[in-house]
Amino acid sequence: MTPYLGEDGVNVPLAGAVSVSNPWDLLIGDRFFTRAIMQRFYNRILGSSLKGAAKLHQETYARLSDWEGIEKSRTIRDFNDHSARIAGNFESIDAFHRWASSARLVHNVSVPLLCLNAIDDPVCTDEAIPWDECRKNKNVVLATTQHGGHIAFFEGMSGKSLWWIRVAEEYLSNLHASPTMSKQQMQKFKESDSLSRDNKKLV
């Protein structure tokens, strides 16, 4: 979501968005996955999950990337190296990770964006959070918690409810109800519709 918002900037046809447990910088995250036992464990689990998902689209992956390499992959880095790097024609896996990182694009986000990250996230390290970039962009609200894990943020004695869902709903509801936002989005949709009609005329 965040890379899309950053790449399209003012042309995004959305009133706002919420980002939960964003890895932010894949290059830093890749290094993080090699540090401790827990991170290496998650790396293997997630790498295996990616291979499982790829098998559902084996024909496409085999055409665009290195299927034999994908099958032998044991980590996220291995998987990306044999799939996305090749499909995207990147010189190295690090080059792909730099390009795919949303931290480099957060300055260009032009709609209200709430970002939720937990400091104790075992998958997405807080070292990758672009604190200064988020602070400088008036459209971005960065909220961090000491605890929450990865896309978890359980709350209550039973831990059955997720705090981030309630916060996201409240944020988006207030955003949707804002008369200022409504006017801004209406203007955007009009401009988008006008551009679409102009393009059809050219065709």
Secondary structure as GFF3:
##gff-version 3
##sequence-region A 1 203
A	DSSP	alpha_helix	2	8	.	.	.	ID=ss1
A	DSSP	three_ten_helix	9	11	.	.	.	ID=ss2
A	DSSP	beta_strand	17	20	.	.	.	ID=ss3
A	DSSP	alpha_helix	26	32	.	.	.	ID=ss4
A	DSSP	alpha_helix	37	55	.	.	.	ID=ss5
A	DSSP	alpha_helix	58	64	.	.	.	ID=ss6
A	DSSP	alpha_helix	67	72	.	.	.	ID=ss7
A	DSSP	alpha_helix	76	82	.	.	.	ID=ss8
A	DSSP	alpha_helix	84	87	.	.	.	ID=ss9
A	DSSP	alpha_helix	93	100	.	.	.	ID=ss10
A	DSSP	three_ten_helix	102	104	.	.	.	ID=ss11
A	DSSP	three_ten_helix	106	108	.	.	.	ID=ss12
A	DSSP	beta_strand	113	118	.	.	.	ID=ss13
A	DSSP	three_ten_helix	126	128	.	.	.	ID=ss14
A	DSSP	alpha_helix	131	136	.	.	.	ID=ss15
A	DSSP	beta_strand	140	145	.	.	.	ID=ss16
A	DSSP	beta_strand	154	155	.	.	.	ID=ss17
A	DSSP	beta_strand	161	162	.	.	.	ID=ss18
A	DSSP	alpha_helix	163	177	.	.	.	ID=ss19
A	DSSP	alpha_helix	179	202	.	.	.	ID=ss20
###
